[in-house]
Each structure stands twice: as structure tokens, then as C-alpha cells.
Amino acid sequence: MSSSPSSFLRVEGAKIVNGEGREVVLRGAGLGGWMTMENFISGYPGCEFQIREALVDVLGETKAEFFFDKFLEYFFTERDAEFFKMTANPRVLKPEGFKHLNRVVEACAKHGIYTILDLHTCPGGQNGGWHCDSGVHLANFWTHKDFQDRAIWLWEQLAEHYKNNAWIAGYNPMNEPADARHTRLVEFYDRMLAAVRSIDPHHALFLDGNTYATDFSRFPEDAGVRWPNCAYAIHDYSVYGFPSAPESYTRTPEQQRRMRRSYEKKREWMDARSLCVWNGEWGPVYARKEYEGDKMDEINDHRYMVLKDQLEIYQQDQLSWSIWLYKDIGFQGMVYVPRDTPYMRLLSGFLAKKHRLAIDSWGADDTAVRAVYEPLVDLIKANVSDKTHLEMYPYPVLARSLLLGEIFVLEWAEHFRGKTEEELDELAQSFKFQNCVKREGLNRVLTEHAEQLRGL
């Protein structure tokens, strides 16, 4: 392991600084899909708890636990840390003990990489998204105090365990909250900070804004004093980086203006109060040969333009950021599991069906099924007299992702029936770094950006 930093990072005003008071700009990637698995990252439908239950039914508890343990082991190893160090700080926690989390924190520290611990999934669901692993569209975290108490307890355990580890840049206590009343999020942050600070007075905290890390308008005016040593986390996804974009991104002045304005709007509350901003998630998704065919390279060239222009904006503000994401099965990651691995060969037909039916919410292309769902949407609109009733917070949940995701969980699990532990290990090894492919275009942009910074 690299020698431990001489002091903890901390937040002073609008900057992150080290023990000597020198500014530190953190640039990294989110380790999404690891200790909180996500459907578009790993290839399953629905939510993690559903596939875990289904695999137990198909394989039995022992083999199912064996597969998931090996998946966690192979998903991020020291080889991943070595590669990451060469290109430009992983994250994401789910309470499964400290076995794998310790291993990854130590592997990153060995290569001089800070980590930020992010609670991606809160009990009951802090928003209505699939990545809360609740299986419903309701954010029940906010209506049941027991869920909130469990999250506080978990952060107390994490703070106790890592309070002396200066290689951890800080804690991100909740990913993408969506509190319709706004006040309950502030109350939770008050409780959480008090609990963590009573154990660990040193580590910085990175607080996501409400409504999926975009809205700080109801945060307390005295936040800078009330919540010391805290940065404020935005998620700056550009519409031009996704299939639903209104047009291809060609760097027109109007497109660049819209991109910058979207970013500035997210951070303007902090800027008005001279508070520190951290961009916890951002980045386009990418076309794949098996789905977009000959259009793949053209589409991705436009997405790399989005990537470059966002990096330029961030550099002008000396913004710390964490790109989403490090590893997946080929949609967004810096490295990805290729089609010729055992895992991808096993699920190739199923993944094609999942893509065609647009079962995943994230970055979905619903072209093939839009005509099926539009009559249902039109029916609802025509029969709801008060149109404000359609303005569900933060936005309506699509029927296809909830309904079809749950239905296809069992079909996904059946692919594993009869597999031996040796075969399951081979499948999980598909996610090892040496079996993955680097997304050259994405990594080239990040590497060139890092080289430019070194030349400043």
C-alpha cells in the first residue's frame, strides 16, 4: 500500500484541500454495478434482490451465494486499480460486511487512489428508481423512520471502521435522494452528520442534492456553518449523451450553451453561497455494434464530443468529478465485458430481447415498443381531468421497466440452472480486468485530458 497521506482531505469554502491547505481536485469514476448491482450494468432485468432470490430458486442457496461472491471478487481487483491509476476513485457500498470493500479500498490506496464511499441503496428506497433495489416506484425511505434509523446505523458502522483511513476522501451518505417534501432530506442530513461526526470528525461528506442530485433550493441557508467540512454533489448528465437526445451533438453554439446552462443551473445555489461542488456522476452512454450496427462509430463519435466538452467546462471551474462508470457489459463503462466471454455468450439472446423491449430504464431506446405503450399513455391522459395529477414527483415511472423487469427475472435466472461451481466461477471471471476490453475512445479522451492538466 502507498504510504498513508499525512492528513485527511477536508472542505474549506468552495474547495477540497489537503492538510497543508493546498487545493485537491478529485477526478475519478464510480464503481457502479458492484456492491449495488444495476440491471443495465450487469445484464439482468429488474432489481438486485429479485435476481438474488431467483438464482437461489434455480441453483440453491450455496451455489447462488458462491456466484455472487465470485462476481464481487472479480469485478474489481488490483489489476483494475493499476489500470485506473494509469488513465486518470471507486465508490458504492451495500452492507455485506467489509470483506470486499476493504479489499478494494486497499487496492486503490496501494496505487495512490482516493476512494469515496457512497450509499447507493438505502433501506426502503430513497427514490423511485431501479437502483434503490426496492422493486417499487415509491420512495418509502421517507415515510418510515425505521428505514432512516437503519441508514444512520450503517453509517455509524462505516465511520467507526474507516475513521482513521486517510485514503478515503470522504463519505457520500445517500445517492440521488428524492424527497417530495424536501424537508425530510434536510432532517436526515442533520441526523446523519451528527451521528457520523460523533465517531469520525475528520472525513469530508459529499451531500447529494434532492431530486436525483439536481435541486438544492430547499437546503438550509446556513448550510455552510450548519454542515461544516461538506461538499455538495450534483449529477450532471447531459441530454446529448443519450439515445433520447433531441438531436445529434455537433458542438453548435446553441448546444454548447444548453449544456453549460444545465450544468450551471445545478450548481448555482452553491455558487451563490461560495460552497464546494462535487460532480458525483456524469457521462454519456455508447452505441454497440450488436444493436446499432454500422451507425455505432458515428453515434459514439458524437458522444465523445459531449464527453470532451463537459470536461472542458469542468476544468474551467476546477471541478472535482467522478465519471459514471468504471465497468459494465458495454453500455457506458471505461472497461467492459466483451461478447466472447462465457457470461456474455450465455446471455446474448436474452440481452438482445431485453434491449429490444427497452426493459432497462437507463438510456433505453424504446423505438421498437413505443407504439405499444403510447395508446396506454394517451388513454391515461385523456381520462385524467386535472392534468396536474400527472405530474408525479419526480417523474412518472414507465410501466415497461417495472412490469417487464419483474417478469423477466425468472427467465434470466434459468440460464444458470444446472451450473456447477466451476462453471459459475468461469462465468464470474468474465468480469475480471484481464478478460475485459477497454473502451478506447472514452479512455483516450480521459487520458488526453489528464495529460493536458499535467502540462498546466
SULCOR-V579276 format. One record per residue. N is the residue number from 1. PSI is psi in radians with two decimals (none if undefined). Layout:
N;PSI
N;PSI
This chain:
1;2.45
2;2.62
3;2.47
4;2.49
5;2.62
6;-0.29
7;2.93
8;2.60
9;2.64
10;2.89
11;2.21
12;1.96
13;-2.13
14;0.21
15;2.72
16;2.27
17;2.83
18;-3.00
19;-0.44
20;0.02
21;0.10
22;2.44
23;2.41
24;2.13
25;2.03
26;2.21
27;2.10
28;-2.74
29;2.61
30;2.29
31;1.05
32;2.66
33;0.11
34;-1.62
35;-0.24
36;1.82
37;2.55
38;2.51
39;-0.79
40;-0.31
41;-0.74
42;-0.19
43;0.03
44;2.90
45;2.89
46;-2.47
47;2.85
48;-0.78
49;-0.53
50;-0.74
51;-0.52
52;-0.77
53;-0.73
54;-0.67
55;-0.54
56;-0.73
57;-0.63
58;-0.73
59;-0.34
60;2.77
61;-0.70
62;-0.86
63;-0.65
64;-0.79
65;-0.65
66;-0.81
67;-0.83
68;-0.60
69;-0.72
70;-0.62
71;-0.84
72;-0.66
73;-0.79
74;-0.38
75;-0.66
76;2.03
77;-3.09
78;-0.53
79;-0.65
80;-0.74
81;-0.70
82;-0.82
83;-0.78
84;-0.69
85;-0.59
86;-0.48
87;-0.71
88;none
89;1.79
90;2.94
91;-3.01
92;2.15
93;2.43
94;2.34
95;1.60
96;0.59
97;-3.13
98;0.09
99;-1.03
100;-0.60
101;-0.80
102;-0.76
103;-0.76
104;-0.72
105;-0.74
106;-0.69
107;-0.71
108;-0.74
109;-0.65
110;-0.53
111;0.32
112;0.54
113;2.18
114;2.67
115;2.64
116;2.21
117;2.19
118;2.19
119;1.68
120;-0.46
121;1.99
122;2.60
123;2.29
124;-0.29
125;2.00
126;-0.18
127;-3.06
128;0.23
129;2.83
130;-0.54
131;-0.04
132;-0.19
133;0.53
134;-0.38
135;0.02
136;3.01
137;0.10
138;2.37
139;1.38
140;-0.17
141;-0.62
142;-0.26
143;-0.15
144;2.00
145;-0.53
146;-0.68
147;-0.74
148;-0.69
149;-0.67
150;-0.71
151;-0.72
152;-0.80
153;-0.76
154;-0.75
155;-0.52
156;-0.71
157;-0.72
158;-0.74
159;-0.73
160;-0.70
161;-0.65
162;0.19
163;-0.42
164;0.12
165;1.78
166;-0.15
167;-0.22
168;2.04
169;-0.48
170;-3.05
171;2.36
172;1.63
173;-0.33
174;2.23
175;2.23
176;1.09
177;2.66
178;1.45
179;1.93
180;-0.45
181;-0.27
182;-0.68
183;-0.55
184;-0.54
185;-0.78
186;-0.75
187;-0.69
188;-0.76
189;-0.67
190;-0.84
191;-0.78
192;-0.78
193;-0.73
194;-0.73
195;-0.80
196;-0.77
197;-0.47
198;-0.32
199;-0.74
200;1.73
201;-0.03
202;-0.76
203;2.46
204;2.70
205;2.49
206;1.89
207;2.00
208;2.49
209;2.89
210;2.98
211;1.05
212;0.76
213;0.70
214;-0.27
215;2.04
216;0.17
217;-0.41
218;0.19
219;2.70
220;2.50
221;-0.47
222;0.43
223;-0.70
224;-0.58
225;-0.69
226;-0.63
227;1.31
228;2.76
229;0.75
230;2.44
231;2.84
232;2.16
233;2.14
234;2.83
235;2.00
236;1.20
237;2.26
238;2.38
239;-0.46
240;-0.13
241;0.21
242;2.77
243;-0.43
244;0.09
245;2.51
246;-0.36
247;2.83
248;2.52
249;2.07
250;0.27
251;0.57
252;2.71
253;-0.66
254;-0.71
255;-0.76
256;-0.63
257;-0.77
258;-0.70
259;-0.83
260;-0.73
261;-0.69
262;-0.75
263;-0.83
264;-0.63
265;-0.66
266;-0.59
267;0.00
268;-0.55
269;-0.76
270;-0.72
271;-0.64
272;-0.30
273;0.17
274;0.79
275;2.78
276;2.37
277;2.37
278;2.27
279;1.71
280;-0.36
281;2.45
282;2.93
283;2.56
284;2.97
285;2.88
286;2.62
287;2.70
288;2.51
289;-0.71
290;-0.29
291;-0.79
292;-0.14
293;-2.34
294;-0.22
295;-0.11
296;-0.94
297;-0.73
298;-0.79
299;-0.81
300;-0.57
301;-0.70
302;-0.64
303;-0.63
304;-0.53
305;-0.74
306;-0.82
307;-0.86
308;-0.76
309;-0.59
310;-0.73
311;-0.69
312;-0.72
313;-0.79
314;-0.68
315;-0.62
316;-0.50
317;0.07
318;0.77
319;2.34
320;2.45
321;2.85
322;1.90
323;2.55
324;1.92
325;-3.12
326;-0.89
327;2.45
328;-2.76
329;0.36
330;0.20
331;-0.58
332;-0.23
333;2.73
334;-0.60
335;2.70
336;2.79
337;2.08
338;2.93
339;-0.36
340;0.17
341;2.77
342;-0.71
343;-0.81
344;-0.60
345;-0.69
346;-0.67
347;0.16
348;-0.84
349;-0.69
350;-0.72
351;-0.64
352;-0.70
353;-0.75
354;-0.68
355;-0.77
356;-0.67
357;-0.05
358;0.83
359;-0.67
360;2.48
361;-0.66
362;2.04
363;0.42
364;2.55
365;1.86
366;0.33
367;-0.76
368;-0.35
369;0.03
370;-0.71
371;-0.41
372;-0.69
373;-0.43
374;-0.73
375;-0.63
376;-0.75
377;-0.77
378;-0.67
379;-0.77
380;-0.82
381;-0.69
382;-0.40
383;0.03
384;1.93
385;-0.68
386;1.84
387;-0.34
388;-0.35
389;-0.28
390;-0.15
391;1.13
392;2.48
393;2.35
394;-0.28
395;2.77
396;2.51
397;2.35
398;2.37
399;-0.63
400;-0.67
401;-0.63
402;-0.90
403;-0.96
404;-0.59
405;-0.79
406;-0.71
407;-0.70
408;0.00
409;-0.79
410;-0.66
411;-0.70
412;-0.82
413;-0.58
414;-0.40
415;-0.34
416;-0.07
417;2.35
418;-0.01
419;2.42
420;2.93
421;-0.61
422;-0.74
423;-0.66
424;-0.68
425;-0.72
426;-0.71
427;-0.81
428;-0.56
429;-0.23
430;-0.45
431;-0.05
432;2.57
433;-0.76
434;-0.23
435;-0.02
436;2.95
437;2.43
438;2.36
439;1.69
440;-0.73
441;-0.81
442;-0.86
443;-0.53
444;-0.76
445;-0.79
446;-0.72
447;-0.77
448;-0.68
449;-0.77
450;-0.68
451;-0.65
452;-0.70
453;-0.66
454;-0.44
455;-0.16
456;none
